[in-house]
Amino acid sequence: MTCHCRINIVNQSSQTLIGCKYFDTHGTYKSHPEADLKPGQSTRFEMEGNEFWGIEGSLSYIIGESGKKLDVEYSCIPVTHEVLKTSSNNLSFEDNSEELKIEAYGGRKDYYIERIPPGQEGQYPLYSGTLSGIFVISDK
């Protein structure tokens, strides 16, 4: 059995995000994030993993010409794995700039930015065979 992690990154900021580097700790990329995201653009990609290890990946962009990094991490823990249940699904980020705001949304269904319920920022299931997450990046 496989599990899936679908990630959307939406750039609603005035900054261009450049030079995407992505990494897979567990699982493999079935599609890849865009290398650069101009203001108003988004990227969508998917990882797939097995039921034993689940999925764990990350990516980083350089923010505009500032040279500062934006790091995003995501993981999906299979609901059937008892040992890994000490961990949980995760959508996290580290923004080394002072000009951006990031919000993370997630769920079991395939989310799109237009369908995020108000007030649902940062809420996603602890365990699932599929995690769908969105990172919305905007100016502070």
C-alpha positions as CSV (number, residue, x, y, z in Angstrom):
1,M,0.0,0.0,0.0
2,T,1.2,3.5,-0.8
3,C,0.6,6.8,0.8
4,H,0.6,10.2,-1.0
5,C,1.4,13.8,0.0
6,R,0.2,16.5,-2.4
7,I,1.5,20.0,-1.8
8,N,0.5,23.3,-3.2
9,I,2.6,26.4,-2.8
10,V,0.9,29.7,-3.6
11,N,2.9,32.9,-3.9
12,Q,0.6,35.8,-3.1
13,S,3.6,38.0,-2.1
14,S,5.3,40.7,-4.1
15,Q,8.6,38.7,-4.0
16,T,9.8,36.2,-6.6
17,L,10.8,32.9,-5.0
18,I,13.8,31.5,-6.9
19,G,16.1,28.5,-7.2
20,C,13.9,25.8,-5.7
21,K,15.8,22.9,-4.2
22,Y,13.8,19.9,-3.0
23,F,14.8,16.9,-1.0
24,D,13.2,13.5,-0.2
25,T,14.0,11.8,3.1
26,H,11.4,9.1,2.7
27,G,9.4,8.5,-0.5
28,T,9.9,9.8,-4.0
29,Y,8.6,12.8,-6.0
30,K,6.0,11.8,-8.6
31,S,6.0,15.4,-9.8
32,H,8.3,18.3,-8.9
33,P,7.8,21.9,-7.7
34,E,8.5,24.8,-10.1
35,A,12.0,26.2,-9.9
36,D,10.8,29.8,-9.6
37,L,7.5,31.3,-8.4
38,K,6.7,34.9,-9.5
39,P,4.1,36.9,-7.6
40,G,0.7,35.4,-8.2
41,Q,2.0,32.0,-9.4
42,S,1.7,28.6,-7.7
43,T,3.1,25.2,-7.9
44,R,1.7,21.8,-7.2
45,F,3.6,18.5,-6.7
46,E,3.2,15.1,-5.3
47,M,5.3,12.6,-3.3
48,E,4.6,8.9,-2.9
49,G,5.8,6.5,-0.2
50,N,5.2,3.1,1.3
51,E,3.1,2.2,4.3
52,F,6.1,1.4,6.4
53,W,8.1,4.7,6.2
54,G,5.5,7.1,4.9
55,I,6.7,10.4,3.3
56,E,9.0,13.1,4.4
57,G,10.3,15.8,2.2
58,S,11.3,19.5,2.1
59,L,12.2,22.3,-0.2
60,S,13.7,25.7,-0.1
61,Y,13.5,28.9,-2.2
62,I,15.6,32.0,-2.1
63,I,13.4,35.1,-1.5
64,G,13.8,37.7,-4.2
65,E,17.3,39.2,-4.4
66,S,17.6,39.3,-0.6
67,G,19.4,36.0,-0.6
68,K,17.3,34.8,2.5
69,K,15.9,31.3,2.5
70,L,12.3,30.1,2.8
71,D,12.2,26.4,3.9
72,V,9.1,24.2,3.8
73,E,8.8,20.7,5.2
74,Y,6.0,18.1,4.8
75,S,5.5,14.6,6.0
76,C,2.7,12.0,5.8
77,I,2.5,9.2,8.4
78,P,0.5,6.1,7.3
79,V,-2.5,5.5,9.4
80,T,-1.7,1.7,9.5
81,H,1.8,2.0,11.0
82,E,1.7,1.6,14.8
83,V,5.4,2.5,15.5
84,L,5.2,5.7,13.4
85,K,2.0,6.8,15.2
86,T,4.3,8.5,17.8
87,S,4.9,11.0,14.9
88,S,2.2,12.8,13.0
89,N,1.5,14.5,9.7
90,N,3.4,17.7,9.4
91,L,3.3,20.9,7.4
92,S,6.0,23.3,8.7
93,F,8.1,26.2,7.4
94,E,10.9,28.5,8.4
95,D,10.9,32.0,7.0
96,N,14.3,33.7,7.4
97,S,13.0,36.9,6.0
98,E,11.0,39.6,7.9
99,E,8.8,40.6,5.0
100,L,6.7,37.4,4.4
101,K,3.9,35.7,6.1
102,I,3.2,32.0,5.6
103,E,0.0,30.0,6.4
104,A,-0.3,26.2,6.2
105,Y,-3.5,24.4,5.5
106,G,-4.1,20.7,5.1
107,G,-6.6,17.8,4.9
108,R,-7.3,14.4,3.6
109,K,-9.0,15.7,0.5
110,D,-7.3,17.3,-2.4
111,Y,-7.4,21.0,-1.3
112,Y,-7.2,24.0,-3.6
113,I,-6.8,27.6,-2.4
114,E,-10.4,28.4,-3.3
115,R,-11.7,25.7,-1.0
116,I,-9.9,26.4,2.2
117,P,-12.5,27.0,5.0
118,P,-12.0,30.3,6.8
119,G,-10.2,29.9,10.1
120,Q,-8.7,26.5,9.1
121,E,-5.1,27.6,9.0
122,G,-2.7,25.0,10.4
123,Q,-5.3,22.3,10.8
124,Y,-4.8,18.9,9.2
125,P,-5.3,15.3,10.2
126,L,-2.7,13.7,12.5
127,Y,-2.6,10.4,10.5
128,S,-3.8,9.6,7.0
129,G,-2.8,7.7,3.9
130,T,-3.0,10.9,2.0
131,L,-2.1,14.4,3.1
132,S,-2.9,17.4,1.0
133,G,-1.3,20.6,2.1
134,I,-1.2,24.2,0.9
135,F,1.4,26.8,1.9
136,V,0.2,30.4,1.2
137,I,2.9,33.0,1.1
138,S,2.0,36.6,1.3
139,D,3.5,40.0,2.3
140,K,3.4,40.9,6.0
